[in-house]
């Protein structure tokens, strides 16, 4: 196969992803849904029995190249998410957001693990926990857009949701790191209650975070110097990307931690208080959105296969979707109620935290890659994103309907091109 032959599938992926993304955007949903739909449409080409077409889109070389680009897209998404994570907000929000997030992680993870156990009782504990961990992800971009439109973003509900989403990201990444570390530690298929390498794996995970933070302190000093001598210079995002890739590589190669965790940690360490962070984040988002991220989301849609979905798995899938929606709604809502929110505001907090987007796909991809999650789960994860993105704005607006009468909203702001937390 000649290198130029890769250009046709890439061109169609980018073009269709953009068109479908714009369509989703106009419907008030994250553009990631449109990108997934673009991938599904392209995936239908595999059923056209024409060999040149099959080789052009699904040949071994094309699939390998798209897989590599998808991996870069995932790393860039998580790096950008880390850059946008403001840890200072954690100190400003108090106990409420911590309680909301804690229950918003524990309850859906418990629901997901329980549902997986009921349908797959012979699976390893690690596999069951991964099904639960997938449901801990939250993406509040749709919620933020709705609250801005209603003029409620700076209310107690809006502030708690945004702050809880930040903590949710951090906790979710730690859980993913631990499970990924155990899955790469050997012997996971036989792990019932005690992993044979639990001690070593735990030490490596802790060591990664300690060394990552220590290296991050040195990196921040380097960036402080660059900011003073060459503000808004292209060397800043270039060196930032180098740091992102080094963190991602070292995390998985030497510590058995997911590469996306390394990228996320690098983003946190280079984000927050650095004055160059918005500049770096804009460059990373531009590069990711223009090319790598659409390839990642479209590739998931292209690889959706329904052959492995049996009647029992279909039942599991719909129960799993319900567990995903109810887990966040009940968990975060209960957390808000414990913090003395009204019943109506507790419902709003639960609704706001219910939305999923790109992070749930990334977590699923890690589970499938580790052999702990059945690839047939992808259509149901897509359904989680779709249903939560449609239901949340409708129900949030309904909950504020009486308060909106006689008031002029501040004006809608469009949701970002892909989910952000």
C-alpha positions in Angstrom: 0.0 0.0 0.0 1.3 3.4 -1.0 1.4 6.2 1.8 -0.8 8.5 -0.3 -3.7 6.0 -0.1 -4.1 6.9 3.6 -5.2 10.4 2.6 -8.6 9.3 1.3 -9.9 7.7 4.5 -8.4 10.5 6.6 -10.1 13.2 4.4 -13.5 11.5 4.7 -13.1 11.0 8.4 -12.3 14.7 8.9 -15.0 16.0 6.6 -17.8 13.8 7.8 -16.8 14.3 11.5 -17.0 18.1 11.1 -20.3 18.0 9.3 -21.9 15.6 11.9 -20.2 17.5 14.7 -21.8 20.7 13.5 -25.2 19.0 13.3 -24.9 17.7 16.8 -23.8 21.2 18.0 -26.9 22.8 16.4 -29.1 20.3 18.3 -27.5 21.3 21.6 -25.4 18.2 22.0 -21.7 17.7 22.3 -19.9 17.5 18.9 -18.5 14.1 20.0 -21.9 12.6 19.3 -21.7 13.8 15.7 -18.1 12.4 15.4 -19.3 9.0 16.6 -22.2 9.1 14.1 -19.6 9.9 11.4 -17.6 6.9 12.4 -20.7 4.7 12.4 -21.6 5.9 8.9 -18.1 5.2 7.6 -18.2 1.8 9.4 -21.2 0.8 7.2 -18.8 0.8 4.3 -17.5 -2.6 5.5 -20.7 -4.2 4.4 -20.2 -3.1 0.8 -18.6 -6.2 -0.9 -16.1 -4.3 -3.0 -12.4 -5.2 -2.4 -10.8 -1.8 -3.3 -13.2 -0.1 -0.9 -12.5 -2.6 1.9 -8.7 -2.1 1.5 -9.0 1.7 1.4 -10.8 1.9 4.7 -10.3 -1.3 6.6 -7.0 -2.7 5.3 -4.4 -3.7 7.9 -2.1 -0.7 7.2 -4.9 1.8 7.3 -6.3 0.4 10.5 -2.9 0.5 12.1 -2.2 4.1 11.2 -5.7 5.2 12.3 -5.1 3.3 15.6 -1.9 5.2 16.2 -3.5 8.6 15.4 -6.4 7.7 17.7 -4.0 7.0 20.5 -2.4 10.4 20.0 -5.9 11.9 20.0 -6.7 10.3 23.4 -3.5 11.6 24.9 -4.1 15.1 23.7 -7.7 15.1 25.0 -6.6 14.1 28.4 -3.7 16.6 28.4 -6.1 19.4 27.5 -8.5 18.2 30.2 -5.6 18.4 32.7 -4.7 21.9 31.6 -8.3 23.0 32.2 -8.5 21.5 35.7 -8.2 24.3 38.2 -7.1 22.7 41.5 -7.5 26.1 43.2 -11.2 25.7 42.9 -11.0 22.6 45.1 -9.8 24.8 48.0 -12.6 27.3 47.4 -15.7 25.1 47.2 -15.6 23.5 50.7 -17.2 20.3 51.8 -20.3 20.3 49.6 -18.5 19.5 46.3 -16.4 16.8 48.0 -19.5 15.0 49.3 -21.4 15.4 46.0 -18.4 14.0 44.0 -17.7 11.2 46.5 -21.2 9.8 46.3 -21.3 10.6 42.6 -18.4 8.2 42.1 -19.3 5.5 44.7 -22.9 5.1 43.7 -22.5 4.7 39.9 -19.4 2.6 40.3 -21.3 0.4 42.7 -24.3 0.2 40.3 -22.1 -0.7 37.3 -20.1 -3.3 39.3 -23.3 -4.9 40.6 -25.0 -5.0 37.2 -21.9 -6.6 35.7 -21.8 -9.2 38.5 -25.5 -10.0 38.0 -25.0 -10.7 34.3 -21.4 -12.0 34.3 -20.9 -13.6 37.7 -17.9 -15.6 36.6 -15.9 -12.6 35.6 -12.9 -11.5 37.6 -13.3 -8.8 40.3 -11.0 -6.6 38.3 -13.3 -6.9 35.2 -16.4 -6.2 37.3 -14.8 -3.1 38.9 -13.8 -1.8 35.4 -17.4 -1.9 34.3 -18.2 0.2 37.4 -15.3 2.6 36.9 -16.5 3.5 33.4 -19.6 4.9 34.9 -17.8 7.3 37.2 -16.9 9.7 34.4 -18.7 13.0 34.1 -18.7 15.7 31.4 -20.6 18.9 32.3 -20.2 20.9 29.1 -23.8 20.5 28.2 -24.9 21.4 31.7 -22.7 24.5 31.8 -24.2 25.7 28.5 -27.7 25.2 29.8 -27.0 26.9 33.2 -25.4 29.9 31.3 -28.5 30.2 29.2 -30.7 30.2 32.3 -28.4 32.6 34.1 -27.8 30.0 36.9 -24.1 29.1 36.4 -23.0 31.2 39.4 -25.8 29.9 41.6 -25.1 27.4 44.4 -26.2 24.6 42.1 -24.0 25.8 39.2 -20.9 26.4 41.3 -21.3 23.0 43.0 -21.6 21.1 39.7 -18.6 22.7 38.1 -16.4 22.2 41.2 -17.7 18.7 41.7 -16.8 17.9 38.1 -13.2 19.0 38.7 -12.9 16.6 41.7 -14.7 13.9 39.8 -12.1 14.0 37.1 -9.2 13.6 39.6 -10.9 10.7 41.5 -11.9 9.0 38.2 -8.3 9.2 36.9 -6.9 7.8 40.1 -9.4 4.9 40.0 -8.5 4.2 36.3 -4.8 4.3 37.2 -5.2 1.8 39.9 -7.3 -0.6 37.8 -5.0 -0.2 34.8 -2.0 -0.8 37.0 -3.5 -4.1 38.3 -4.5 -5.2 34.8 -0.9 -4.8 33.6 0.6 -6.4 36.7 0.0 -9.9 35.5 -2.3 -12.6 36.8 -5.4 -10.5 36.5 -7.5 -13.2 34.9 -7.2 -15.3 38.0 -7.6 -12.5 40.5 -10.6 -13.1 42.6 -10.1 -11.0 45.8 -6.3 -10.6 46.1 -4.1 -9.7 43.2 -0.8 -11.7 43.3 1.3 -8.5 42.6 -0.9 -6.1 44.7 2.0 -4.8 46.7 4.4 -4.2 43.8 1.6 -2.6 41.6 0.5 -0.3 44.5 4.1 0.8 45.1 4.6 1.6 41.4 1.4 3.6 41.2 2.3 5.7 44.3 5.9 6.1 43.0 4.6 7.4 39.6 2.6 10.1 41.3 5.4 11.1 43.6 8.0 11.3 40.8 5.4 13.0 38.4 4.8 15.7 41.0 8.5 16.2 41.7 9.3 16.5 38.0 6.3 18.8 37.6 7.7 21.3 40.2 10.9 21.5 38.1 8.8 21.9 34.9 6.8 24.7 36.3 10.0 26.6 37.2 11.2 26.2 33.7 7.9 27.5 32.3 8.0 30.4 34.7 11.4 31.4 33.2 10.1 31.0 29.7 7.1 33.1 30.4 9.3 36.0 31.7 11.7 35.9 28.7 9.5 34.8 25.8 5.8 35.1 26.5 3.5 33.5 24.0 6.4 32.0 22.1 5.8 28.8 20.1 8.4 27.0 22.2 6.0 27.0 25.1 3.3 24.7 23.6 6.0 22.6 21.9 7.8 21.9 25.1 4.5 21.4 26.8 3.6 18.7 24.2 7.0 17.1 24.7 6.3 17.0 28.5 2.8 15.5 27.8 4.2 12.7 25.6 7.1 11.9 28.0 4.7 11.7 31.0 2.3 9.5 29.0 5.2 7.2 27.8 6.8 6.9 31.2 3.5 6.2 33.0 2.7 3.1 31.0 6.3 1.9 30.2 7.9 2.1 33.6 5.0 2.2 36.1 2.1 0.3 34.5 -0.1 3.3 34.8 -2.3 4.3 31.8 -0.6 6.6 29.4 -3.7 8.9 29.5 -3.1 9.2 33.2 0.4 10.5 32.5 -1.0 13.0 30.0 -3.7 14.2 32.4 -1.2 14.6 35.3 1.2 16.6 33.0 -1.8 18.8 32.1 -2.6 19.5 35.7 1.0 20.2 36.6 1.4 22.6 33.7 -2.0 24.2 34.1 -3.8 26.2 36.8 -1.6 29.1 37.9 0.7 29.4 34.9 -0.1 32.6 32.9 0.8 30.7 29.7 -1.8 27.9 30.4 -4.6 29.4 28.2 -2.2 29.9 25.3 -0.9 26.3 25.6 -4.4 25.0 26.0 -5.6 26.8 22.9 -2.8 25.4 20.8 -3.3 21.9 22.1 -7.1 22.1 21.5 -6.6 23.4 18.0 -4.2 20.6 17.0 -6.3 18.0 18.7 -9.6 19.2 17.3 -8.3 19.8 13.8 -7.0 16.3 13.3 -6.3 13.7 16.0 -9.5 13.9 18.2 -11.9 13.5 15.2 -9.9 10.4 14.1 -10.2 8.9 17.6 -14.0 9.4 17.9 -14.7 8.4 14.4 -12.5 5.2 14.8 -14.7 4.1 17.7 -17.8 4.5 15.5 -16.1 2.7 12.6 -15.2 -0.2 14.9 -18.7 -0.7 16.3 -19.7 -4.2 15.7 -23.1 -5.7 16.7 -22.3 -9.4 15.9 -21.2 -10.1 19.5 -24.4 -8.7 21.1 -26.5 -11.7 22.3 -30.0 -11.4 23.8 -28.5 -11.6 27.3 -25.9 -8.9 26.5 -28.6 -6.7 25.1 -30.5 -7.0 28.4 -27.2 -6.2 30.2 -26.6 -3.2 28.0 -29.9 -1.5 28.7 -29.7 -2.2 32.4 -26.1 -0.8 32.3 -27.4 2.4 30.6 -30.0 2.8 33.3 -27.4 2.3 36.0 -25.2 5.0 34.4 -28.0 7.5 34.4 -29.5 6.7 37.8 -26.1 6.3 39.5 -25.1 9.9 38.9 -28.6 11.3 39.5 -29.1 9.5 42.8 -25.5 9.6 44.0 -24.9 13.3 43.3 -28.4 14.2 44.3 -28.1 12.4 47.6 -24.7 14.2 48.2 -26.4 17.6 47.6 -29.3 16.7 49.9 -26.8 15.7 52.7 -25.3 19.2 52.3 -28.7 20.7 52.9 -29.6 21.6 49.4 -33.4 21.7 48.8 -34.9 18.6 47.1 -35.4 20.5 43.9 -31.7 21.8 43.9 -30.5 18.3 44.8 -32.3 17.0 41.7 -30.7 19.7 39.6 -27.2 18.8 40.9 -27.8 15.1 40.1 -29.1 16.0 36.6 -26.1 18.3 35.9 -23.6 15.6 36.8 -25.4 12.9 34.8 -23.9 13.9 31.4 -21.1 11.8 29.8 -18.9 12.6 26.8 -15.4 11.8 25.8 -14.0 10.6 29.1 -16.4 7.7 29.3 -15.3 6.6 25.8 -11.6 6.8 26.8 -12.3 4.7 30.0 -14.1 2.1 27.9 -11.3 2.0 25.4 -8.8 1.3 28.2 -11.0 -1.5 29.5 -11.4 -3.1 26.1 -7.7 -2.8 25.4 -6.9 -4.5 28.7 -9.2 -7.4 27.9 -11.4 -6.6 30.9 -14.4 -5.1 29.1 -16.4 -6.7 26.2 -16.1 -4.6 23.0 -19.8 -5.1 22.5 -20.3 -2.5 25.3 -19.5 0.3 22.9 -23.0 0.8 21.4 -24.4 1.1 24.9 -21.7 3.6 26.0 -22.7 5.6 23.0 -26.3 5.4 24.1 -25.3 6.7 27.6 -23.7 9.7 26.0 -26.7 10.3 23.7 -29.4 9.9 26.2 -27.7 11.9 29.0 -26.9 14.7 26.6 -30.5 14.9 25.4 -32.3 14.4 28.8 -30.1 16.7 30.9 -30.9 20.1 29.1 -34.6 19.2 28.8 -35.0 18.2 32.5 -32.8 21.1 33.7 -34.9 23.7 31.8 -38.1 22.1 33.1 -36.8 22.2 36.7 -36.2 26.0 36.3 -39.4 26.7 34.3 -41.3 28.5 37.1 -38.2 30.6 38.0 -37.7 31.6 34.4 -41.1 33.3 34.1 -40.6 37.1 34.0 -36.8 36.8 33.8 -34.5 37.4 30.9 -31.8 34.8 30.6 -28.2 36.0 30.1 -28.1 34.5 26.6 -26.9 31.0 25.4 -23.3 30.1 24.9 -22.7 27.2 22.6 -21.3 24.0 24.1 -17.6 23.3 23.3 -16.6 21.2 20.4 -16.0 18.1 22.6 -16.8 17.5 26.2 -14.9 19.3 28.9 -15.2 18.8 32.6 
